[in-house]
Amino acid sequence: MQYDRKMTKRIRVLREIGKVAVNFGSLTFASLVLGTIIRGDYDRLMLLLVGGGLSAVLIICGITCLTLGEEK
C-alpha cells in the first residue's frame, strides 16, 4: 500500500514538472522571438539561437518527465 502511494505521488510530480517545463519552454521561445522582432538592439541571430536552444532543452526535459510519469 505504501509503495503504491509513493509511486502515485512520483507519477503526479513528474507529470506536473513535465507540463510546467513544456509550457515554460514555449513561453520562453515566444517571448524571445517577440523580443527580437520588437526590440532589435541585440544581435538577433545569437538571441534566437540561445532562446531556441533553451526552449528546446526545456521542452525535451518536459516531454521526458511526462513520459516517465505515465502510469504503467
Helices and strands as residue ranges (DSSP letters): H 2-38, H 44-68
